[in-house]
């Protein structure tokens, strides 16, 4: 199942550089993909959009995981 979210905040947005760099994107994608039930994650830093492909994971669990990772999405 593919879930899509717009986010208002990522933990990397608190950096002083305010740079939406590819390193931050990769770190967030890797952290999400490390969770059980997440098959794939794509982060569009400029568009502030997440695409997450899950397998057997409830959307509410995904939202909790996002919060745990410091991602405020809706």
Residue pairs with C-beta under 8 A, 6 or more apart in sequence:
1 53
1 54
1 55
2 51
2 52
2 53
2 54
3 50
3 51
3 52
3 53
3 54
3 59
3 62
4 49
4 50
4 51
4 52
5 49
5 50
5 52
5 66
5 73
5 74
6 48
6 49
6 50
6 73
6 74
7 48
7 49
7 50
7 66
7 71
7 72
7 73
7 74
8 48
8 72
8 73
8 74
9 70
9 71
9 72
10 24
10 28
10 43
10 45
10 70
10 71
11 69
11 70
11 71
12 20
12 21
12 24
12 27
12 28
13 20
15 24
20 45
20 46
21 45
24 45
25 43
25 45
28 41
28 43
28 69
28 71
29 41
29 42
29 43
31 69
32 38
32 41
32 52
32 65
32 66
32 69
33 39
33 40
33 41
35 57
35 65
36 57
37 54
37 55
37 56
37 57
37 61
38 52
38 53
38 54
38 55
38 57
38 62
38 65
39 53
39 54
39 55
40 51
40 52
40 53
41 50
41 51
41 52
41 53
42 50
42 51
42 52
43 49
43 50
44 50
44 51
50 66
50 71
50 73
52 62
54 62
63 73
66 72
66 73
